[in-house]
Amino acid sequence: MCIRDRLLITTPIFYANAKPHLGHLYTAVLADYTKKVYQLFGYSPILSTGTDEHGMKIYKSACKAGYNDSTLEFCTKMAGEFENMMQAAKVDYDVFMRTTTLQHMEAVNAFWQLLKDKGKIQSGKYTGYYSSIEEAFVPQKEVMYNYKEEEYVHTKTGNKLRMSSENNYLFPLGEYKRALKEIYDEGRIKLTENMKNQVLTEISSIAQSMPISRSGERMCWGLPVPEDKEQMIYVWFDALINYYTVLRYPNTSPRENELYSNIIHIIGKDILRFHTIVWPAFLLANDYPLPKEIIVHNFWLTNRIKMSKSLNNVVKAQPILDKYGSDLIRWYFLKNGPFHHDETFLEAKLYREFNLKNEFANTISRIVGSSVMKNAKLIIEEEPDLATKEFVRRFNEEATVVYSLQANPVRSVEKLVGLMRVISKYIDDMKFWSMGEEKMKTVVGTVCEALRATCVLLYPVVPEYTLKAMEFFDMKKEDLNISKIKIEVHKRKEVRFNYKAKNSAFIEKMQNDCGIICLLNFIR
């Protein structure tokens, strides 16, 4: 595999101060979907995720949970919760990165030292409004005074702010304002148009410098600044370097290894600034390659308010996964999730969809009992009629639309629903059960080919279910390639399937093993 066919897809490393909620789960599912789409096109993507385990919020959460003398033990427990979520959601990650590892510490120190050697880190005094919940200084334009509560708050989050003045190490962020603007104007980092406009607005008002350390008196749990143990490295500096730790930096060179320039970050919009401004500025300062793309999603809401651990309005991820299973959750998330704009999560809606008809398995069950499925294959004995040719044409056309929209999961899944309707209509129109054997072979064989192709398009969305369905069609993992989505039907065409499917228990098992009764049920 050529290095240019490889890429790194990342989630943020999730803050390990509490169990994961649906916002974390959505990011992870979206990242796994993206990985699987690239796999269909022949790439060999690496998916990294993990936990951000430094900062005062982590320390306080550990103490509150009774881990007063072992913050690391608390972090290990929380990291396990996130790994369990990934596994339950069938997120096929390759690397789970924890910021408390020695490997990560070495990467952070090396990145910091190079910036310092280049004169990009200077000590100085920084004064500004600080959010302890976000563990970040807030830009002046996002500060508002709440007269009712007589306090300053962050306009974007509503979090309380306090004026803070500290001696820190500073990074000259303002030096990169022009370069950052050019990057997004020229499309050197791919962003959607609306997010690009938002980033350009942010760039126009960035401060001249930003603190990248905190006083050790105010932050006792983190990585110390090299050669200055009284200062701790700012948690966001620490966290962002994880993307390089994954690639074994500094033992590999960003300037020589092409994988460093083939990075796709998948994030929520609440951390847009850190990934689109701060992180690229750090990379520019060290003369390192920029990420290829940043995919930014919106928020799940509860009662029209963003889910947040600090607001205590989160829906925990694991109970929902345990209740409904990975495939239903993935389908619901990718079809209805906050990809374009904020969306309200309603379990009642998910539950209603849970009880609807399983269109895909039902389609299989409609053909499995046909008299022509006697062996492990059937051979189409005659040239397809005009209705079948028209179906093949329309199916290929619709399948092409599905894959062309895969960068946008909401629209792609909508079109996938339409594709299933095309198959169902063909079956209804042809009424193959009343046909002679030769014509029946043509229709049943054509439906089998269409469902095989549909499996390829389903795989990034509902992988567990798809693998079950592939067993019916005697498909192998290598069949999961975008080249397989167009079908051909002609005389002497051989159509394979799994002979075990003659046993109706196989279909029932295919449904029940996924933990759901429905899959493409949502199309009605």
C-alpha positions as CSV (number, residue, x, y, z in Angstrom):
1,M,0.0,0.0,0.0
2,C,1.4,3.3,-1.1
3,I,2.0,5.9,1.8
4,R,-0.3,8.3,-0.1
5,D,-3.1,5.8,0.4
6,R,-2.7,6.0,4.1
7,L,-4.2,8.7,6.3
8,L,-4.8,9.4,10.0
9,I,-8.4,10.1,11.1
10,T,-8.8,11.5,14.6
11,T,-11.4,12.2,17.2
12,P,-10.4,14.7,19.9
13,I,-9.1,13.1,23.0
14,F,-12.1,13.2,25.3
15,Y,-11.9,14.9,28.7
16,A,-11.7,12.1,31.3
17,N,-13.5,13.8,34.2
18,A,-16.8,11.9,33.8
19,K,-18.4,9.0,31.8
20,P,-19.0,9.6,28.1
21,H,-22.2,11.1,26.8
22,L,-24.0,11.2,23.5
23,G,-21.8,14.1,22.2
24,H,-18.7,12.0,22.6
25,L,-20.5,9.0,21.0
26,Y,-21.6,11.0,18.0
27,T,-18.0,12.2,17.3
28,A,-16.7,8.7,17.6
29,V,-19.4,7.2,15.3
30,L,-18.8,9.9,12.8
31,A,-15.0,9.2,12.8
32,D,-15.6,5.5,12.4
33,Y,-18.0,6.1,9.5
34,T,-15.4,8.3,7.9
35,K,-12.7,5.6,8.3
36,K,-14.9,3.0,6.7
37,V,-15.9,5.3,3.8
38,Y,-12.2,5.7,3.0
39,Q,-11.7,2.0,3.3
40,L,-14.3,1.5,0.5
41,F,-12.1,3.6,-1.7
42,G,-9.0,1.5,-1.1
43,Y,-7.3,3.7,1.6
44,S,-5.7,2.3,4.7
45,P,-6.8,4.8,7.3
46,I,-5.7,4.8,11.0
47,L,-8.3,5.9,13.5
48,S,-7.1,7.4,16.7
49,T,-9.0,8.4,19.8
50,G,-8.3,8.6,23.5
51,T,-8.6,10.6,26.7
52,D,-7.3,14.0,27.8
53,E,-6.2,13.3,31.4
54,H,-4.6,16.5,32.7
55,G,-6.0,19.7,34.3
56,M,-7.6,20.8,37.4
57,K,-11.1,19.6,36.4
58,I,-9.6,16.1,36.3
59,Y,-7.9,16.5,39.7
60,K,-11.1,17.8,41.3
61,S,-13.3,15.1,39.8
62,A,-10.9,12.4,41.0
63,C,-11.0,13.9,44.5
64,K,-14.8,14.1,44.5
65,A,-14.9,10.4,43.4
66,G,-12.7,9.4,46.3
67,Y,-9.4,9.1,44.4
68,N,-7.6,11.8,46.5
69,D,-4.2,10.1,46.4
70,S,-4.5,8.5,42.9
71,T,-5.6,10.8,40.1
72,L,-4.0,8.5,37.6
73,E,-6.1,5.6,38.9
74,F,-9.2,7.7,38.3
75,C,-8.1,8.5,34.8
76,T,-7.5,4.8,34.1
77,K,-11.0,4.1,35.2
78,M,-12.5,6.9,33.0
79,A,-10.3,5.8,30.0
80,G,-11.9,2.3,30.4
81,E,-15.3,3.9,30.2
82,F,-14.5,5.5,26.9
83,E,-12.9,2.3,25.5
84,N,-16.1,0.4,26.5
85,M,-18.2,3.0,24.6
86,M,-16.1,2.6,21.5
87,Q,-16.3,-1.1,21.5
88,A,-20.0,-1.2,22.1
89,A,-20.6,1.2,19.2
90,K,-18.4,-0.9,17.0
91,V,-15.9,2.0,16.5
92,D,-12.9,0.4,15.0
93,Y,-10.1,2.5,16.5
94,D,-6.5,1.6,15.9
95,V,-4.9,3.8,18.7
96,F,-6.3,4.8,22.0
97,M,-4.1,7.7,23.2
98,R,-3.8,8.7,26.8
99,T,-2.0,11.9,27.7
100,T,-0.6,10.4,30.9
101,T,1.7,8.0,29.1
102,L,5.5,8.5,29.0
103,Q,5.4,8.4,25.2
104,H,3.0,11.4,25.1
105,M,5.1,13.3,27.6
106,E,8.2,12.9,25.4
107,A,6.3,14.1,22.4
108,V,5.0,17.2,24.2
109,N,8.4,18.1,25.6
110,A,10.0,17.7,22.2
111,F,7.4,19.9,20.5
112,W,7.8,22.5,23.3
113,Q,11.6,22.5,23.1
114,L,11.6,23.0,19.3
115,L,9.3,26.0,19.7
116,K,11.5,27.4,22.4
117,D,14.7,26.9,20.3
118,K,13.0,28.9,17.5
119,G,12.3,31.7,19.9
120,K,8.5,31.2,19.9
121,I,8.1,30.7,23.6
122,Q,8.8,33.7,25.9
123,S,8.0,34.3,29.6
124,G,5.7,37.2,30.4
125,K,2.6,38.3,32.3
126,Y,-0.8,37.5,30.9
127,T,-4.0,39.2,32.1
128,G,-7.5,38.1,30.9
129,Y,-10.8,36.5,31.7
130,Y,-10.4,32.8,32.6
131,S,-13.0,30.0,32.6
132,S,-12.1,27.3,35.1
133,I,-14.7,25.0,33.5
134,E,-13.2,25.4,30.0
135,E,-9.7,25.7,31.4
136,A,-9.0,28.5,29.0
137,F,-8.7,32.2,28.7
138,V,-11.6,33.7,26.8
139,P,-11.2,36.3,24.0
140,Q,-12.3,39.8,25.1
141,K,-15.1,39.9,22.5
142,E,-16.7,36.8,24.1
143,V,-16.9,38.3,27.6
144,M,-20.2,39.7,28.9
145,Y,-21.2,41.1,32.2
146,N,-24.3,39.5,33.8
147,Y,-25.9,42.3,35.8
148,K,-28.4,40.0,37.4
149,E,-25.7,37.7,38.9
150,E,-23.1,40.5,39.0
151,E,-20.5,38.4,37.3
152,Y,-18.7,38.0,34.0
153,V,-19.7,35.1,31.7
154,H,-18.6,33.6,28.5
155,T,-21.1,34.5,25.7
156,K,-20.7,31.2,23.9
157,T,-21.1,28.8,26.9
158,G,-22.6,30.9,29.7
159,N,-19.7,29.8,32.0
160,K,-18.5,32.1,34.8
161,L,-15.3,34.0,34.2
162,R,-12.8,35.6,36.5
163,M,-10.1,38.1,35.8
164,S,-6.7,36.4,36.2
165,S,-3.2,37.8,35.9
166,E,-0.4,35.3,35.8
167,N,3.3,35.0,35.0
168,N,3.2,32.4,32.2
169,Y,5.0,31.2,29.1
170,L,3.5,32.9,26.0
171,F,3.2,31.9,22.4
172,P,3.0,34.7,19.8
173,L,-0.3,33.7,18.2
174,G,-0.9,37.1,16.6
175,E,2.2,36.6,14.4
176,Y,0.3,34.0,12.4
177,K,-2.9,35.9,11.7
178,R,-2.0,36.7,8.1
179,A,-0.7,33.2,7.4
180,L,-3.8,31.6,8.9
181,K,-6.1,33.7,6.8
182,E,-4.2,32.7,3.7
183,I,-4.5,29.0,4.6
184,Y,-8.3,29.1,4.7
185,D,-8.7,31.5,1.8
186,E,-6.6,29.1,-0.3
187,G,-8.3,26.0,1.0
188,R,-5.1,24.4,2.3
189,I,-7.0,23.0,5.2
190,K,-10.4,21.8,4.0
191,L,-13.4,23.2,5.9
192,T,-17.1,23.6,5.0
193,E,-17.9,27.1,3.8
194,N,-19.9,28.1,6.9
195,M,-17.2,26.9,9.2
196,K,-14.5,28.6,7.1
197,N,-16.4,31.9,7.4
198,Q,-16.6,31.5,11.2
199,V,-12.9,30.7,11.5
200,L,-12.0,33.7,9.4
201,T,-14.0,35.9,11.7
202,E,-12.2,34.4,14.7
203,I,-8.8,35.0,13.0
204,S,-9.5,38.7,12.6
205,S,-9.7,39.2,16.4
206,I,-7.1,36.8,17.8
207,A,-4.8,38.3,20.5
208,Q,-1.2,39.0,20.0
209,S,-0.1,36.3,22.4
210,M,-1.6,33.4,24.3
211,P,-0.5,31.7,27.5
212,I,0.7,28.1,27.1
213,S,1.5,27.4,30.7
214,R,-0.1,27.8,34.1
215,S,1.3,28.4,37.5
216,G,2.0,25.2,39.3
217,E,0.2,26.7,42.3
218,R,-3.0,26.9,40.3
219,M,-2.6,23.7,38.3
220,C,-1.2,20.7,40.3
221,W,-2.1,17.9,37.8
222,G,-0.4,18.1,34.5
223,L,2.9,18.1,32.6
224,P,5.6,20.4,34.0
225,V,7.3,22.8,31.7
226,P,10.7,21.5,30.7
227,E,13.4,23.1,32.9
228,D,10.8,25.0,35.0
229,K,8.9,22.8,37.4
230,E,7.0,25.8,38.8
231,Q,5.0,26.1,35.6
232,M,2.7,23.4,34.1
233,I,2.0,23.1,30.4
234,Y,-1.4,24.4,29.3
235,V,-3.8,21.6,28.9
236,W,-4.7,22.4,25.3
237,F,-1.0,22.5,24.3
238,D,-0.6,19.1,25.9
239,A,-3.8,17.8,24.3
240,L,-3.2,18.9,20.7
241,I,0.2,17.2,20.6
242,N,-1.6,13.8,21.0
243,Y,-2.1,13.8,17.2
244,Y,1.6,13.7,16.8
245,T,2.1,11.2,19.6
246,V,-0.1,8.8,17.7
247,L,2.5,8.9,14.8
248,R,5.4,8.3,17.3
249,Y,6.7,11.8,17.2
250,P,9.5,12.8,17.8
251,N,10.9,9.4,16.6
252,T,9.3,10.0,13.2
253,S,9.7,13.3,11.3
254,P,6.7,15.4,10.3
255,R,8.8,16.8,7.4
256,E,9.7,13.3,6.0
257,N,6.7,11.2,6.8
258,E,3.8,12.0,4.5
259,L,1.2,10.7,7.0
260,Y,1.6,13.9,8.9
261,S,0.1,15.9,6.1
262,N,-2.7,13.4,5.6
263,I,-4.5,14.0,8.9
264,I,-8.3,14.5,9.1
265,H,-9.6,15.9,12.4
266,I,-13.2,15.3,13.4
267,I,-14.4,17.6,16.2
268,G,-17.4,19.3,17.8
269,K,-17.8,23.0,17.1
270,D,-17.1,23.9,20.7
271,I,-13.4,23.3,20.1
272,L,-13.2,24.9,16.7
273,R,-10.8,27.6,17.7
274,F,-8.2,25.3,19.2
275,H,-8.1,23.1,16.1
276,T,-8.5,25.7,13.3
277,I,-6.4,28.5,14.8
278,V,-4.2,27.5,17.7
279,W,-3.1,24.0,16.4
280,P,-2.2,25.3,12.9
281,A,-0.3,28.2,14.4
282,F,1.8,25.8,16.5
283,L,2.5,23.7,13.4
284,L,3.4,26.8,11.3
285,A,5.8,27.9,14.1
286,N,7.6,24.6,13.9
287,D,7.5,24.5,10.1
288,Y,5.4,21.3,10.3
289,P,2.7,20.2,7.7
290,L,-0.9,21.2,8.2
291,P,-3.8,18.8,8.6
292,K,-5.6,17.9,5.4
293,E,-9.2,18.5,6.6
294,I,-11.1,19.4,9.7
295,I,-14.7,18.0,9.9
296,V,-16.8,20.0,12.4
297,H,-20.1,18.8,13.6
298,N,-22.8,20.6,15.7
299,F,-24.4,19.7,19.1
300,W,-26.9,17.2,20.4
301,L,-29.4,19.2,22.5
302,T,-31.6,18.4,25.4
303,N,-34.4,20.8,25.9
304,R,-32.8,23.0,23.3
305,I,-29.6,23.3,25.4
306,K,-26.2,21.8,24.5
307,M,-25.4,18.6,26.4
308,S,-22.7,19.4,28.9
309,K,-21.3,17.6,31.9
310,S,-21.1,21.0,33.7
311,L,-24.8,21.6,33.2
312,N,-25.8,18.1,34.3
313,N,-28.1,17.6,31.3
314,V,-26.2,14.9,29.5
315,V,-27.5,11.6,28.2
316,K,-25.0,8.9,29.1
317,A,-23.8,6.9,26.1
318,Q,-23.4,3.4,27.6
319,P,-27.0,2.9,28.8
320,I,-28.4,4.0,25.4
321,L,-26.0,1.6,23.6
322,D,-26.9,-1.2,26.0
323,K,-30.6,-0.7,25.4
324,Y,-30.7,-0.3,21.6
325,G,-27.5,-1.8,20.2
326,S,-24.8,-0.3,18.0
327,D,-26.5,-0.6,14.6
328,L,-29.7,1.3,15.6
329,I,-27.8,4.0,17.4
330,R,-25.3,4.4,14.4
331,W,-28.2,4.5,11.9
332,Y,-30.1,7.1,14.0
333,F,-27.0,9.2,14.6
334,L,-25.9,9.3,11.0
335,K,-29.4,9.8,9.6
336,N,-30.6,12.4,12.1
337,G,-27.5,13.7,13.9
338,P,-26.2,17.2,14.2
339,F,-24.0,17.2,11.2
340,H,-25.4,20.4,9.6
341,H,-26.9,22.1,12.7
342,D,-27.8,21.4,16.3
343,E,-30.4,18.6,16.8
344,T,-32.5,17.6,19.8
345,F,-32.0,14.1,20.9
346,L,-35.3,12.4,21.7
347,E,-35.2,8.8,22.9
348,A,-39.0,8.6,22.3
349,K,-38.3,9.1,18.6
350,L,-35.6,6.5,18.6
351,Y,-37.8,4.0,20.4
352,R,-40.6,4.5,17.9
353,E,-38.2,3.8,15.0
354,F,-37.0,0.8,16.9
355,N,-40.4,-1.0,16.4
356,L,-40.7,-0.4,12.7
357,K,-40.3,-2.9,9.9
358,N,-36.8,-4.2,9.0
359,E,-36.9,-3.5,5.3
360,F,-33.5,-5.0,4.4
361,A,-34.0,-8.3,6.2
362,N,-37.6,-8.4,4.9
363,T,-36.4,-8.1,1.4
364,I,-34.1,-11.0,1.9
365,S,-36.9,-13.1,3.4
366,R,-39.1,-12.3,0.4
367,I,-36.6,-14.0,-2.0
368,V,-35.2,-16.7,0.3
369,G,-38.3,-18.9,0.0
370,S,-38.3,-18.8,-3.8
371,S,-38.0,-22.2,-5.5
372,V,-35.0,-21.0,-7.6
373,M,-32.7,-20.7,-4.5
374,K,-32.0,-24.4,-4.3
375,N,-28.2,-24.4,-4.2
376,A,-25.3,-22.0,-3.4
377,K,-25.9,-20.1,-6.6
378,L,-28.3,-19.5,-9.4
379,I,-27.7,-18.8,-13.1
380,I,-29.8,-16.4,-15.0
381,E,-31.0,-18.3,-18.0
382,E,-32.5,-15.6,-20.2
383,E,-31.8,-12.0,-21.2
384,P,-33.4,-9.6,-18.8
385,D,-36.6,-7.8,-19.9
386,L,-37.1,-4.1,-20.2
387,A,-38.4,-3.7,-16.7
388,T,-35.3,-5.4,-15.3
389,K,-32.9,-3.3,-17.5
390,E,-34.7,-0.1,-16.3
391,F,-34.3,-1.3,-12.7
392,V,-30.6,-1.9,-13.1
393,R,-30.1,1.5,-14.7
394,R,-32.0,3.3,-11.9
395,F,-30.3,1.3,-9.2
396,N,-26.8,2.1,-10.5
397,E,-27.8,5.7,-10.8
398,E,-29.1,5.9,-7.2
399,A,-26.1,3.9,-5.9
400,T,-23.8,6.4,-7.5
401,V,-25.6,9.3,-5.8
402,V,-25.3,7.5,-2.4
403,Y,-21.5,7.1,-2.7
404,S,-21.0,10.6,-4.1
405,L,-22.6,12.1,-1.0
406,Q,-20.8,10.0,1.5
407,A,-18.8,13.0,2.8
408,N,-22.2,14.1,4.1
409,P,-23.7,11.2,6.1
410,V,-27.1,12.8,6.6
411,R,-27.7,13.2,2.8
412,S,-26.0,9.9,1.9
413,V,-28.2,7.9,4.3
414,E,-31.3,9.7,3.0
415,K,-30.3,8.5,-0.5
416,L,-29.6,5.0,0.8
417,V,-33.2,4.9,2.1
418,G,-34.3,5.8,-1.5
419,L,-32.2,3.0,-2.9
420,M,-34.0,0.4,-0.7
421,R,-37.3,1.8,-2.0
422,V,-36.2,1.2,-5.5
423,I,-35.5,-2.5,-4.7
424,S,-38.8,-2.9,-2.9
425,K,-40.7,-1.4,-5.8
426,Y,-39.0,-3.7,-8.3
427,I,-40.1,-6.7,-6.3
428,D,-43.6,-5.4,-5.9
429,D,-43.9,-4.6,-9.6
430,M,-42.4,-7.9,-10.9
431,K,-44.4,-10.2,-8.6
432,F,-41.8,-12.9,-9.2
433,W,-43.7,-15.5,-7.1
434,S,-46.2,-15.9,-9.9
435,M,-43.5,-16.3,-12.6
436,G,-42.1,-19.4,-14.3
437,E,-38.7,-20.6,-13.1
438,E,-36.6,-18.9,-15.8
439,K,-38.1,-15.4,-15.3
440,M,-38.1,-15.9,-11.5
441,K,-34.3,-16.6,-11.7
442,T,-33.9,-13.3,-13.5
443,V,-35.8,-11.3,-10.9
444,V,-34.4,-13.1,-7.8
445,G,-30.9,-12.9,-9.2
446,T,-31.2,-9.2,-9.9
447,V,-32.5,-8.5,-6.4
448,C,-29.6,-10.5,-4.9
449,E,-27.1,-8.5,-6.9
450,A,-28.7,-5.2,-5.8
451,L,-28.7,-6.3,-2.1
452,R,-25.0,-7.3,-2.4
453,A,-24.2,-3.9,-3.8
454,T,-26.3,-2.3,-1.0
455,C,-24.2,-4.1,1.6
456,V,-21.2,-2.2,0.4
457,L,-22.9,1.2,0.9
458,L,-24.4,0.1,4.3
459,Y,-21.1,-1.0,5.8
460,P,-19.9,2.4,7.0
461,V,-23.2,3.1,8.6
462,V,-24.1,-0.2,10.3
463,P,-21.1,-2.5,10.1
464,E,-22.2,-5.2,12.5
465,Y,-25.5,-5.8,10.6
466,T,-23.8,-5.5,7.2
467,L,-21.4,-8.3,8.1
468,K,-24.3,-10.5,9.0
469,A,-26.0,-9.7,5.7
470,M,-22.8,-10.4,3.8
471,E,-22.8,-13.9,5.2
472,F,-26.1,-14.5,3.4
473,F,-24.7,-13.4,0.1
474,D,-21.4,-15.3,0.6
475,M,-19.5,-12.0,0.5
476,K,-15.9,-11.6,1.7
477,K,-14.3,-8.6,3.4
478,E,-12.5,-7.8,0.1
479,D,-16.0,-7.3,-1.5
480,L,-16.3,-4.1,0.5
481,N,-15.0,-1.8,-2.2
482,I,-16.7,1.0,-4.0
483,S,-16.1,-0.7,-7.3
484,K,-18.8,-3.3,-6.3
485,I,-21.8,-0.9,-6.0
486,K,-22.8,-1.1,-9.7
487,I,-24.6,-4.2,-10.8
488,E,-24.8,-6.0,-14.1
489,V,-27.5,-8.5,-15.1
490,H,-27.2,-10.6,-18.3
491,K,-27.8,-14.1,-19.6
492,R,-25.6,-16.7,-18.0
493,K,-25.0,-14.4,-15.1
494,E,-24.0,-16.4,-12.0
495,V,-25.4,-15.2,-8.6
496,R,-23.9,-16.5,-5.4
497,F,-25.6,-16.8,-2.0
498,N,-25.2,-18.8,1.2
499,Y,-27.2,-22.0,1.0
500,K,-27.7,-21.9,4.8
501,A,-30.1,-19.1,4.1
502,K,-32.7,-21.6,3.0
503,N,-33.2,-22.1,6.7
504,S,-35.4,-19.3,7.9
505,A,-33.6,-19.4,11.3
506,F,-30.6,-17.8,9.5
507,I,-32.6,-14.6,8.8
508,E,-33.9,-14.5,12.3
509,K,-30.4,-14.9,13.7
510,M,-29.1,-12.2,11.3
511,Q,-31.7,-9.8,12.9
512,N,-31.4,-10.8,16.5
513,D,-27.6,-11.0,16.7
514,C,-27.5,-7.3,16.0
515,G,-29.6,-6.6,19.1
516,I,-32.4,-5.0,17.0
517,I,-35.4,-6.0,15.1
518,C,-35.1,-3.2,12.6
519,L,-32.4,-1.7,10.5
520,L,-33.7,0.0,7.4
521,N,-37.0,0.3,9.1
522,F,-36.7,4.1,9.1
523,I,-37.7,4.4,5.4
524,R,-41.4,4.3,6.1
